[in-house]
Structure formats: structure tokens, C-alpha cells
Amino acid sequence: MRLQKYINPKTVWASFKAASVDLKRYTKYKSILHELEDENKLEKIGFNREDDMLYVGVNLNPELLMYVDQSLESAELKFVSDAMRKYTDFLEKEGILDVISAEYERVYNDEFYGYVVQIAFNFQKYDKLKYRYDIGYFITVSGLLIGSILTILSIFL
């Protein structure tokens, strides 16, 4: 069954189409990011942009450290969730909330206590190697088909 997804033309075509839709959504996501950056909207709301990722730091109150270690993380994440509402509202308004994923990392040092949230495009169907395989598959099948037709024509002509 696993081999079928690599040799069945219908399966390869479905994979190619799904990845192409993902790439089209990614292109739109990138253009929205460029527009937002050109209009300085990202900077105004507090996002930093690096390539096609957005970063935002959520400062926490150092008094949270007085909580017991077991409940500290849940208390921190509740504050982060509350702080992220304005960002999620912004991303929803700009039309990119449904195509992103967010990861976070806790930062605690002398200069910063809080979380850094990294926001990136969420590829659902696109895999670079599989996409290249799909393209190569159809190029190879087309080449074999054309070669076969030319061979048959050369025999009869």
C-alpha cells in the first residue's frame, strides 16, 4: 500500500495538487507579510520579522516566580495567552491566522522574563522532497510516453 502512493498516477497527482494549493497559500501569506511590513503595521503592534517568520516577546511579571514550580508554567501560559489575544485579533483581521502555527520558548535571564513566540506558516500538505518527486514523476512518465509514441511512429513510417 505504501508503494502505491509513489507509483499510482492518481495518488501522485492528488499529492501534487494538494502541495500546490499549500504553496499558493504560502505565497499569499508572504505577500501579506510584505504588505504589513511596508506599512509598518508589524512594528507598530510589536512583531519582529525574520524571513517569513514573526516573533513577539511577551513580558511577564517577575512576581509570578513566587508561585510553586508545579503551577508556575500554567500561570505563565495563562498570562501569555491573555497577552496574545491582541496579536491573534490582528492576525485574524489581516487574514493569516488560519494558515499559521505558533511555537513558544520560555526565556528567563537578567534582562527578560517571559516567552518568545515564533509564528510561521503551517505547511499541511507540502513536503519539498515529495513535491520534487511528484514533478519528476510526471516528467518521467511524459518522457516515456512521448518516447514510446515516437518509437511506434518510427517503426510504421
C-alpha positions as CSV (number, residue, x, y, z in Angstrom):
1,M,0.0,0.0,0.0
2,R,2.8,2.4,0.8
3,L,4.4,1.8,-2.7
4,Q,1.1,2.8,-4.3
5,K,1.4,6.4,-3.2
6,Y,4.6,6.6,-5.3
7,I,3.6,4.8,-8.5
8,N,-0.2,5.4,-8.8
9,P,-0.7,8.4,-11.1
10,K,-3.9,9.4,-9.3
11,T,-2.2,9.4,-5.9
12,V,0.8,11.3,-7.2
13,W,-1.5,13.9,-8.9
14,A,-3.5,14.3,-5.7
15,S,-0.3,14.9,-3.7
16,F,0.9,17.4,-6.3
17,K,-2.4,19.3,-6.3
18,A,-2.5,19.5,-2.5
19,A,1.1,20.7,-2.3
20,S,0.4,23.3,-5.0
21,V,-2.5,24.6,-3.0
22,D,-0.3,24.8,0.1
23,L,2.3,26.7,-1.9
24,K,-0.3,29.1,-3.3
25,R,-1.4,29.8,0.3
26,Y,2.2,30.3,1.3
27,T,2.7,32.8,-1.5
28,K,-0.3,34.8,-0.3
29,Y,0.9,34.6,3.3
30,K,4.3,36.0,2.2
31,S,2.7,38.8,0.2
32,I,0.6,39.8,3.2
33,L,3.7,39.9,5.4
34,H,5.5,42.1,2.9
35,E,2.5,44.5,2.8
36,L,2.3,44.6,6.6
37,E,6.0,45.3,6.8
38,D,5.8,48.0,4.1
39,E,3.0,49.7,6.0
40,N,4.9,49.3,9.4
41,K,1.9,47.5,10.9
42,L,4.1,44.7,12.2
43,E,6.4,47.1,14.0
44,K,3.5,49.1,15.4
45,I,1.9,46.0,17.0
46,G,5.2,44.6,18.3
47,F,6.2,41.9,15.9
48,N,9.7,41.3,14.7
49,R,10.1,39.7,11.3
50,E,12.9,37.5,10.2
51,D,12.4,36.0,6.7
52,D,8.9,34.6,6.7
53,M,8.6,34.2,10.5
54,L,7.2,36.6,13.0
55,Y,8.5,36.9,16.6
56,V,7.0,38.6,19.6
57,G,8.2,38.7,23.2
58,V,5.7,38.5,26.0
59,N,7.0,40.0,29.2
60,L,5.8,38.5,32.4
61,N,5.7,39.9,35.8
62,P,8.7,38.6,37.9
63,E,6.3,38.2,40.8
64,L,5.0,35.1,39.0
65,L,8.2,33.4,40.2
66,M,6.7,33.3,43.7
67,Y,4.2,30.6,42.5
68,V,5.0,27.0,43.3
69,D,7.0,25.4,40.5
70,Q,4.2,23.0,39.6
71,S,1.7,25.8,38.8
72,L,4.2,28.3,37.6
73,E,4.1,27.2,34.0
74,S,0.3,27.1,33.8
75,A,0.2,30.6,35.3
76,E,2.8,31.8,32.8
77,L,0.9,30.3,29.9
78,K,-2.3,31.9,31.0
79,F,-0.7,35.3,31.0
80,V,0.9,34.6,27.6
81,S,-2.5,33.5,26.3
82,D,-4.1,36.7,27.5
83,A,-1.3,38.8,26.1
84,M,-1.5,37.0,22.7
85,R,-5.2,38.0,22.2
86,K,-4.3,41.3,20.6
87,Y,-1.9,39.6,18.3
88,T,-4.4,36.9,17.3
89,D,-7.0,39.6,16.6
90,F,-4.5,41.4,14.4
91,L,-3.5,38.3,12.5
92,E,-7.2,37.3,12.0
93,K,-8.0,40.8,10.8
94,E,-5.1,40.6,8.3
95,G,-6.3,37.2,7.0
96,I,-3.4,35.0,8.0
97,L,-4.5,33.5,11.4
98,D,-5.8,30.3,9.8
99,V,-2.5,29.5,8.0
100,I,0.0,29.9,10.8
101,S,1.4,27.9,13.7
102,A,3.0,29.2,16.8
103,E,5.7,27.8,19.0
104,Y,7.0,29.4,22.2
105,E,10.1,29.3,24.3
106,R,10.4,30.4,27.9
107,V,13.2,33.0,28.4
108,Y,14.4,33.8,31.9
109,N,17.6,35.9,32.4
110,D,18.6,39.2,34.0
111,E,17.2,41.2,31.1
112,F,14.0,39.4,30.2
113,Y,11.4,37.2,31.9
114,G,8.8,35.9,29.6
115,Y,8.1,33.9,26.4
116,V,9.2,34.4,22.9
117,V,6.5,33.3,20.5
118,Q,7.6,32.3,17.0
119,I,4.9,32.4,14.3
120,A,5.4,30.6,10.9
121,F,3.4,29.4,8.0
122,N,1.8,26.0,8.7
123,F,2.5,23.7,5.7
124,Q,-0.1,21.0,5.8
125,K,0.4,19.1,2.6
126,Y,3.7,20.4,1.1
127,D,6.9,18.4,1.5
128,K,9.7,19.7,-0.6
129,L,11.1,16.2,-1.4
130,K,7.7,14.7,-2.2
131,Y,6.8,17.7,-4.4
132,R,10.0,17.3,-6.4
133,Y,9.3,13.6,-6.7
134,D,5.8,14.4,-8.0
135,I,7.1,16.8,-10.6
136,G,9.9,14.3,-11.6
137,Y,7.3,11.5,-11.8
138,F,5.2,13.3,-14.4
139,I,8.2,14.4,-16.4
140,T,9.4,10.8,-16.5
141,V,6.0,9.4,-17.4
142,S,5.6,12.1,-20.1
143,G,9.1,11.4,-21.5
144,L,8.4,7.6,-21.6
145,L,5.0,8.2,-23.3
146,I,6.5,10.6,-25.9
147,G,9.4,8.2,-26.4
148,S,7.1,5.3,-26.9
149,I,4.9,7.2,-29.4
150,L,8.0,8.3,-31.4
151,T,9.3,4.7,-31.4
152,I,6.0,3.4,-32.7
153,L,5.8,6.1,-35.3
154,S,9.4,5.4,-36.5
155,I,8.5,1.7,-36.9
156,F,5.5,2.4,-39.1
157,L,6.9,5.3,-41.1
